[in-house]
Every structure is written in C-alpha cells, then in structure tokens.
C-alpha cells in the first residue's frame, strides 16, 4: 500500500478513535477487543497504531505472560477477568483466553480434556460478558506461511526487533498445519452471534491496520463528543518569587548539541 495514502488515512482514523474514546468515557461504554493470530501476523503493530493517540487512562493493553503455578490452579478464565474494563474503558488483549485453543493445545501445554472444557465453556463465558453489557470484538489476523517466513527473517536481522522472535515462535513455525487445524476447530466452536470472529487479511501490514481500525469504528456506535476548543488565558503574574540558581541542579548531558 502506498505510504502517503497510508499515512493520511491512518491520521484520519486515529482522530476518529479519539472521538470514540471521548464517547466511551462519557457514556460508560465497556469495550473489549481480542487480537489473535499466528506469530508475526501484525497484531502488535495494529494495537500500537490504535493506542498511540489515545489516553492510556481509558485504554489498556493486556499482554499476559506464562501463568504462574497459582494461576494454573485457578479457573482458567480467572486471570483474564481481572483485566476486564470498568465503565468508560476499553481493553485490548494482545492474545487472550484463546491461548488454550491455540498455542497451549498445539504445544501440548494442556490436556485434550482441558481443551474440550475450554471449547465448551468459552461461548458461555463470552455470552455472559455480553449480557453484562461488555461489547466484545474478536479479530483473527491471517498471514500466509511465506509472509510469516519473511517477517521472521527480518526480525532476526534487526537487533531492535530480535526480542520479538522467541524459541516458542520458532517451534510453532514447524507446526503450521497443527495450528491451522486448531484454529479451524476454534472458529467452528466459538464463532457465536453474540461475539463472532472477524478475520483480518494481514499479508499487507498497512492495509490490515487500516481495515481493522475502520472496522472497530464501525462496530462502536459512537458520536462526536469532542470538547469545544478552548483559549488559553494569559498567565498570572509571578510576583516576587525568585527561582533558585540552576547550578544547584543535575542535568542530563546534551550529547547531540
């Protein structure tokens, strides 16, 4: 996608996201967005573009790590529930409870019985969230095996992005078919009317980001509630106060002056 067109459209959509957040805060709306997909599918980049202009006090990103021994003994959904939004908040899950139907299943981190329990419980759990007033949107970022390989190689060559390629990612690379099978069953069992799956074609990162943001905006019934522009009044006089000398402070060295 042309970079100029992408940049202009991204700015326009980000302004709409700000309007949406004002509306969410004003109305007490609760929004949860799940981002799922294969490794290097572009979930993280999309989340960054969504959140970079929003107020972090009302928009949180949840990216949970490996569960602790205590969390493993809890009800499976328990550690996710504590991150659900309060009134006026939106929460973006960078991977979510669907780990059980994907990574955990394919990598044998859970038993077949646990997977089956999840696939039965998940639709009821999500219906419960929706009945409670939470708006739930689920995205699956779809990337081809060839494009994933290109992105893995680019991460290996970039020292600033090498951390994004873990041994788990390399292991999953050899289990492409198993992940496909797990994803297909997950869709078949959890694609419910109250919270359907939406697939984002993600081989073109720029196009995927714009399409996803545009779709989010279409799913939230927001109105423009942006406050009116205000004028800054003149500063008040400082009076007789004298600030202390600068030589009593420590400064970061100006290495680029």
HELIX and SHEET records of a PDB file:
HELIX    1   1 UNK A    3  UNK A   27  1                                  25    
HELIX    2   2 UNK A   43  UNK A   51  1                                   9    
HELIX    3   3 UNK A   69  UNK A   72  1                                   4    
HELIX    4   4 UNK A   78  UNK A   81  1                                   4    
HELIX    5   5 UNK A   97  UNK A   99  5                                   3    
HELIX    6   6 UNK A  103  UNK A  106  1                                   4    
HELIX    7   7 UNK A  112  UNK A  131  1                                  20    
HELIX    8   8 UNK A  145  UNK A  157  1                                  13    
HELIX    9   9 UNK A  162  UNK A  164  5                                   3    
HELIX   10  10 UNK A  167  UNK A  173  1                                   7    
HELIX   11  11 UNK A  176  UNK A  190  1                                  15    
HELIX   12  12 UNK A  205  UNK A  219  1                                  15    
HELIX   13  13 UNK A  246  UNK A  248  5                                   3    
SHEET    1   A 5 UNK A  59  UNK A  62  0                                        
SHEET    2   A 5 UNK A  90  UNK A  94  1                                        
SHEET    3   A 5 UNK A  30  UNK A  37  1                                        
SHEET    4   A 5 UNK A 134  UNK A 142  1                                        
SHEET    5   A 5 UNK A 197  UNK A 201  1                                        
END                                                                             
